[in-house]
Amino acid sequence: MRNKTTRNNDEGRRDWKKTDVQAFSHNCAPSLAVLVTIQDPGYDTPSAPPTNSLSVAVLTYNLATLTTKIPIPALLSRTSKKPDLIFVTTQETEVLKPRRTEGRRSVSLRRSVISGSPGYTPVAIHSIGGVQGVLMARDGARGGLKSVEVADVACGVGNVVHNKGGVLVMVTMKGGGRMIFVGCHLAAHQGKVKERNEDFRRIREAGEERWGAGVWEDVEGVWWAGDLNYRLDASREEVDCILDGVDGGGGDKAGRLMELDQLTEVRMRGEAWGGMVEGRIEFPMTYKLDKNKEGGGRGGGKGKGKGKGDRWKGLRYDSSAKRRVPSYTDRVLYKPYKLRRGGKKGKEDATTECVWYDWIDEDTGSDHKPVAGGFIIRNL
């Protein structure tokens, strides 16, 4: 089987391919044998996770074409043991221009992800324009995967230009369960809520075109991450008042800001993102920080309380003449894992738990912060 690990779609069309995980992994890392089935996720939870469970970590980061440093070590530091699957998606990885060969930033990005993930093997690498998606499997978990399929779709001007779009990765488990990982970059600017909703639907349609109508309802699990670009419906002055604590809303800054969040409103009105849920946001806004000027406390440390006391202090959002409204543009949503046991005695339905959801506070040069989440699927 011919395995092409990267491909740029220069015609804006939807494209896909299917790869046998064992063959792909062999080509990526020939010294690694296929090992045992998925087990022992090891997340720090109140109760020890059962062995018939799967742990997943998802990270999204808009690189602003300024960096290719991906904070994988900070992501892995959130857990005492390594997650079984890691999905990393980036946006604005490259300056968009006609290319005959892959850009150096994309190559550097993959090296950063792979070198920062010892004990993992890439099982899917895919891109369209500036959107990249890399799925890594822990070496002890790779044997539980049967196959991987990828697809992509452009959502830029005329649904052709690659400055916006999405990559999709379908994973089929040997036990029969399927899950989809999506990395995307949706329409920008404050007033483009309708366009963002349309981009979401277009990416869903790409999945249905590839895997059949109803796939999003039929598949057992979905993780959807990226620069979704939903903004706060507020003026800069209103947001600054909340940050300064003078709006009368109390000390829950994140909660007050989320009341103004467009994505929250869209989901509440049922306009898009049906069936998807999100972990509780308690971290500061991830966009638009002054590049290399942010001064907040670290938000990527292990443990629920670490870094939260001072993470809002000293943050500097767009101090240019434009004074753009900072927002929670970078998000990770998921569809709870659906695996019904048919009422069999002693068998429970599979459940998904969002164990943690946070930004990773590292100064890497971008005006965005990376956002990541950790998940456990139980009772597989």
C-alpha positions as CSV (number, residue, x, y, z in Angstrom):
1,M,0.0,0.0,0.0
2,R,1.3,3.4,-0.9
3,N,1.4,5.7,2.1
4,K,1.7,9.4,1.6
5,T,2.0,11.1,5.0
6,T,1.4,14.6,3.8
7,R,-0.6,16.2,1.0
8,N,-1.7,19.7,0.1
9,N,-4.9,19.9,-1.9
10,D,-4.2,22.7,-4.4
11,E,-7.7,22.7,-6.0
12,G,-9.8,23.2,-2.9
13,R,-11.6,19.9,-3.4
14,R,-12.5,17.4,-0.7
15,D,-10.0,14.6,-0.6
16,W,-9.4,11.5,1.4
17,K,-7.6,8.2,1.7
18,K,-7.6,5.2,4.0
19,T,-4.5,3.8,5.7
20,D,-3.9,0.6,7.5
21,V,-2.5,1.6,10.9
22,Q,0.1,-1.1,11.2
23,A,1.5,-0.4,7.7
24,F,1.5,3.4,8.3
25,S,3.2,3.0,11.6
26,H,5.7,0.6,10.2
27,N,6.7,3.2,7.5
28,C,6.9,6.0,10.1
29,A,8.9,4.0,12.7
30,P,10.0,0.6,11.3
31,S,11.8,-0.3,14.5
32,L,8.5,-0.3,16.5
33,A,6.4,-3.5,16.5
34,V,2.6,-3.4,16.9
35,L,2.1,-4.0,20.6
36,V,-0.9,-4.8,22.9
37,T,-4.4,-3.4,22.9
38,I,-5.4,-0.1,24.5
39,Q,-5.3,-0.2,28.3
40,D,-4.3,1.7,31.5
41,P,-4.9,5.4,30.5
42,G,-3.7,6.6,33.9
43,Y,-5.3,10.0,34.2
44,D,-5.4,11.5,37.6
45,T,-9.1,11.1,38.6
46,P,-10.9,10.5,41.9
47,S,-11.3,6.8,41.0
48,A,-8.8,4.6,39.2
49,P,-9.8,4.2,35.5
50,P,-10.7,0.7,34.5
51,T,-8.5,-1.2,32.0
52,N,-11.2,-1.3,29.4
53,S,-11.0,2.5,28.8
54,L,-9.3,4.8,26.4
55,S,-7.6,8.1,27.2
56,V,-7.4,11.0,24.7
57,A,-5.7,14.3,24.7
58,V,-6.5,17.1,22.1
59,L,-4.5,20.3,21.5
60,T,-5.3,23.2,19.2
61,Y,-2.9,26.1,18.5
62,N,-3.0,29.0,16.0
63,L,0.6,29.5,15.3
64,A,0.2,32.9,13.5
65,T,2.9,31.8,11.1
66,L,5.4,32.8,13.8
67,T,6.3,29.6,15.6
68,T,6.3,25.9,15.2
69,K,7.0,25.2,18.8
70,I,4.2,22.8,20.1
71,P,4.0,22.5,23.9
72,I,3.6,18.7,23.9
73,P,5.7,18.3,27.2
74,A,3.3,20.7,28.9
75,L,0.4,18.7,27.6
76,L,1.8,15.4,28.8
77,S,2.7,16.9,32.2
78,R,-1.1,17.1,33.0
79,T,-1.2,13.4,33.6
80,S,0.7,10.8,35.6
81,K,0.6,8.4,32.7
82,K,0.5,9.0,29.0
83,P,-2.8,9.3,27.1
84,D,-3.5,6.6,24.5
85,L,-4.2,9.0,21.7
86,I,-3.0,12.6,21.1
87,F,-4.5,14.8,18.4
88,V,-2.7,18.0,17.6
89,T,-4.2,20.5,15.2
90,T,-2.6,23.9,14.2
91,Q,-3.8,26.8,12.2
92,E,-1.8,29.5,10.3
93,T,1.0,27.0,10.1
94,E,2.3,28.5,6.8
95,V,2.1,31.7,4.9
96,L,-0.3,30.8,2.2
97,K,1.2,30.9,-1.3
98,P,1.4,28.6,-4.3
99,R,3.9,25.8,-3.5
100,R,5.4,22.9,-5.4
101,T,6.8,21.4,-2.2
102,E,5.7,21.4,1.4
103,G,6.6,24.5,3.4
104,R,9.4,24.4,5.9
105,R,7.1,25.4,8.8
106,S,4.9,22.3,8.2
107,V,8.0,20.1,8.2
108,S,9.3,21.8,11.4
109,L,5.9,21.4,13.0
110,R,5.8,17.7,12.5
111,R,9.3,17.3,13.8
112,S,8.3,19.3,16.9
113,V,5.3,17.2,17.6
114,I,7.0,13.9,17.0
115,S,10.2,14.7,18.8
116,G,8.2,16.1,21.8
117,S,6.2,12.8,22.0
118,P,8.6,10.0,22.9
119,G,6.8,6.7,23.1
120,Y,4.3,7.7,20.4
121,T,4.0,7.0,16.7
122,P,2.1,9.1,14.2
123,V,-0.8,7.3,12.7
124,A,-2.2,10.2,10.7
125,I,-0.7,13.4,9.3
126,H,-2.8,15.6,7.1
127,S,-3.1,19.2,6.1
128,I,-5.0,21.7,3.9
129,G,-3.5,25.2,3.6
130,G,-2.5,26.4,7.0
131,V,-4.5,23.8,8.9
132,Q,-2.5,20.7,10.1
133,G,-3.7,17.6,11.9
134,V,-1.5,15.0,13.5
135,L,-2.8,12.0,15.4
136,M,-0.3,10.1,17.6
137,A,-0.8,6.7,19.2
138,R,1.0,5.6,22.3
139,D,3.2,2.6,21.4
140,G,1.4,0.4,23.8
141,A,-2.0,1.4,22.4
142,R,-1.3,1.3,18.7
143,G,-2.3,-2.4,18.4
144,G,-5.9,-1.5,19.3
145,L,-6.4,0.6,16.2
146,K,-7.6,-1.1,13.0
147,S,-7.5,1.7,10.4
148,V,-7.3,5.4,9.9
149,E,-8.9,7.5,7.2
150,V,-8.5,11.2,6.4
151,A,-10.4,13.9,4.6
152,D,-10.2,17.6,4.1
153,V,-12.3,20.5,2.9
154,A,-11.6,24.2,2.1
155,C,-13.8,26.9,3.6
156,G,-12.1,30.0,2.4
157,V,-13.3,32.5,-0.3
158,G,-15.7,30.6,-2.6
159,N,-15.0,27.5,-0.6
160,V,-11.8,27.1,-2.6
161,V,-9.1,29.2,-0.8
162,H,-7.3,27.3,1.8
163,N,-6.9,30.0,4.4
164,K,-9.9,28.4,6.2
165,G,-11.0,24.8,6.3
166,G,-10.7,21.6,8.1
167,V,-9.0,18.2,8.3
168,L,-10.8,15.1,9.5
169,V,-9.4,11.9,10.8
170,M,-11.6,8.8,11.2
171,V,-10.2,6.0,13.5
172,T,-11.7,2.6,13.6
173,M,-10.9,0.4,16.6
174,K,-10.3,-3.3,16.4
175,G,-13.3,-3.7,18.7
176,G,-15.5,-2.0,16.1
177,G,-15.9,1.5,17.6
178,R,-15.2,4.6,15.4
179,M,-14.2,8.1,16.3
180,I,-13.6,11.3,14.3
181,F,-11.0,14.0,15.1
182,V,-11.5,17.4,13.4
183,G,-9.0,20.2,13.2
184,C,-10.3,23.4,11.7
185,H,-10.0,27.2,11.1
186,L,-13.3,28.9,10.7
187,A,-14.3,32.4,9.3
188,A,-12.7,35.3,11.1
189,H,-14.0,38.8,12.2
190,Q,-16.5,39.8,14.9
191,G,-19.7,39.8,12.8
192,K,-19.2,36.6,10.9
193,V,-21.2,34.3,13.1
194,K,-23.3,33.0,10.3
195,E,-20.3,32.3,8.2
196,R,-18.7,30.3,11.0
197,N,-21.8,28.2,11.4
198,E,-21.8,27.6,7.7
199,D,-18.1,26.5,7.8
200,F,-19.1,24.0,10.6
201,R,-21.9,22.6,8.4
202,R,-19.6,22.4,5.4
203,I,-17.0,20.3,7.3
204,R,-19.8,18.0,8.5
205,E,-20.9,17.6,5.0
206,A,-17.4,16.6,4.0
207,G,-17.5,13.9,6.6
208,E,-20.9,12.7,5.3
209,E,-19.7,12.7,1.7
210,R,-16.8,10.5,2.7
211,W,-18.4,8.2,5.3
212,G,-22.1,8.3,4.6
213,A,-25.1,10.3,5.7
214,G,-25.7,10.2,9.5
215,V,-22.0,9.4,10.2
216,W,-21.8,12.1,12.9
217,E,-24.7,10.5,14.8
218,D,-23.6,6.9,14.2
219,V,-19.9,7.3,15.0
220,E,-19.1,6.5,18.7
221,G,-17.0,9.6,19.5
222,V,-16.1,13.0,18.0
223,W,-13.5,15.6,19.0
224,W,-13.6,18.9,17.2
225,A,-10.8,21.4,17.9
226,G,-9.4,24.5,16.3
227,D,-9.5,28.3,15.9
228,L,-13.3,28.4,15.7
229,N,-13.1,32.2,15.7
230,Y,-16.2,32.8,17.7
231,R,-15.8,36.2,19.5
232,L,-17.3,38.0,22.4
233,D,-20.3,40.2,21.7
234,A,-19.0,43.1,23.6
235,S,-16.9,46.3,23.1
236,R,-13.3,46.4,24.2
237,E,-14.3,48.8,27.0
238,E,-16.8,46.3,28.4
239,V,-14.2,43.5,28.3
240,D,-11.6,45.6,30.0
241,C,-14.0,46.4,32.8
242,I,-14.5,42.7,33.4
243,L,-10.7,42.1,33.4
244,D,-10.2,45.0,35.8
245,G,-13.0,43.7,38.1
246,V,-15.0,46.9,37.9
247,D,-18.1,45.6,36.1
248,G,-19.8,44.5,39.3
249,G,-19.9,40.9,38.2
250,G,-17.8,39.4,41.0
251,G,-14.5,37.5,40.8
252,D,-15.5,34.9,38.2
253,K,-14.0,36.6,35.2
254,A,-14.2,33.6,32.9
255,G,-17.8,33.0,33.8
256,R,-18.7,36.6,33.1
257,L,-16.9,36.6,29.8
258,M,-18.6,33.4,28.7
259,E,-22.0,35.1,29.1
260,L,-20.9,37.2,26.1
261,D,-19.5,34.3,24.0
262,Q,-20.9,33.8,20.5
263,L,-20.3,30.1,20.4
264,T,-22.2,29.6,23.7
265,E,-25.1,31.6,22.2
266,V,-25.1,29.6,19.0
267,R,-25.2,26.3,20.8
268,M,-28.0,27.6,23.1
269,R,-30.1,28.7,20.2
270,G,-29.5,25.4,18.4
271,E,-28.0,27.1,15.3
272,A,-25.0,24.7,15.1
273,W,-22.9,22.3,17.0
274,G,-25.8,20.1,18.1
275,G,-24.8,17.1,20.2
276,M,-21.4,18.6,21.0
277,V,-20.4,19.6,24.5
278,E,-17.5,21.5,26.0
279,G,-15.6,21.4,29.3
280,R,-15.9,24.3,31.7
281,I,-13.8,27.3,30.7
282,E,-12.0,28.8,33.7
283,F,-8.9,30.1,31.9
284,P,-8.3,33.6,30.4
285,M,-9.1,34.5,26.8
286,T,-6.8,32.9,24.3
287,Y,-6.9,35.7,21.7
288,K,-5.7,38.4,21.0
289,L,-2.5,38.7,23.2
290,D,0.3,41.1,22.4
291,K,2.9,39.0,20.8
292,N,5.8,38.2,23.2
293,K,4.3,40.6,25.8
294,E,1.9,38.5,27.8
295,G,2.7,38.3,31.5
296,G,0.2,35.9,33.0
297,G,1.0,33.0,35.3
298,R,1.5,29.6,33.9
299,G,-1.7,27.8,33.1
300,G,-0.3,24.5,31.8
301,G,0.9,23.0,35.1
302,K,-0.4,19.8,36.5
303,G,-3.1,20.0,39.1
304,K,-6.3,21.8,39.3
305,G,-5.2,24.9,41.2
306,K,-1.7,25.5,40.0
307,G,-1.2,28.8,38.2
308,K,-4.8,29.9,38.6
309,G,-4.1,32.5,41.3
310,D,-2.2,34.9,39.0
311,R,-3.0,33.7,35.5
312,W,-5.1,36.8,34.9
313,K,-2.6,39.2,36.3
314,G,-0.5,41.2,33.8
315,L,-2.1,39.8,30.7
316,R,-1.9,42.3,27.8
317,Y,-4.4,42.1,25.0
318,D,-4.1,43.9,21.7
319,S,-2.5,47.2,22.6
320,S,-2.3,48.4,19.0
321,A,-4.4,51.2,17.6
322,K,-7.0,48.6,16.6
323,R,-7.6,47.5,20.2
324,R,-9.4,44.4,19.0
325,V,-11.7,42.6,21.4
326,P,-10.0,39.6,23.0
327,S,-12.0,36.4,22.8
328,Y,-12.1,32.6,23.4
329,T,-11.5,31.7,19.7
330,D,-9.6,28.5,20.4
331,R,-11.8,25.7,21.6
332,V,-12.1,21.9,22.0
333,L,-15.6,20.4,21.8
334,Y,-16.6,16.7,21.9
335,K,-19.4,14.4,21.4
336,P,-19.7,12.0,24.3
337,Y,-18.8,8.4,23.3
338,K,-21.8,6.4,22.3
339,L,-21.5,2.6,22.8
340,R,-24.7,0.9,23.8
341,R,-24.5,-2.5,25.5
342,G,-28.1,-3.5,24.5
343,G,-29.1,-4.0,28.1
344,K,-26.8,-6.9,28.6
345,K,-26.5,-7.9,32.3
346,G,-23.4,-6.5,34.0
347,K,-22.5,-4.3,31.0
348,E,-22.6,-0.5,31.2
349,D,-22.8,2.0,28.4
350,A,-19.5,3.7,27.5
351,T,-19.2,7.2,29.0
352,T,-16.9,10.1,28.2
353,E,-15.4,12.3,31.0
354,C,-13.6,15.6,30.3
355,V,-10.9,15.3,33.0
356,W,-9.3,18.7,32.3
357,Y,-9.7,21.6,29.9
358,D,-7.2,24.5,29.9
359,W,-4.9,26.8,28.0
360,I,-1.2,26.1,28.0
361,D,0.5,29.3,29.1
362,E,3.8,29.3,27.1
363,D,5.4,32.3,25.4
364,T,5.9,31.0,21.9
365,G,5.4,34.2,19.9
366,S,1.8,33.8,18.7
367,D,-1.0,36.1,19.6
368,H,-3.0,33.0,20.5
369,K,-2.6,30.5,23.4
370,P,-2.7,26.8,22.9
371,V,-5.9,25.1,24.3
372,A,-6.0,21.5,25.2
373,G,-8.2,18.9,27.0
374,G,-7.9,15.5,28.4
375,F,-10.6,12.8,28.2
376,I,-11.4,9.3,29.4
377,I,-13.8,7.0,27.7
378,R,-14.9,4.3,30.1
379,N,-16.5,0.9,29.7
380,L,-15.3,0.2,26.2
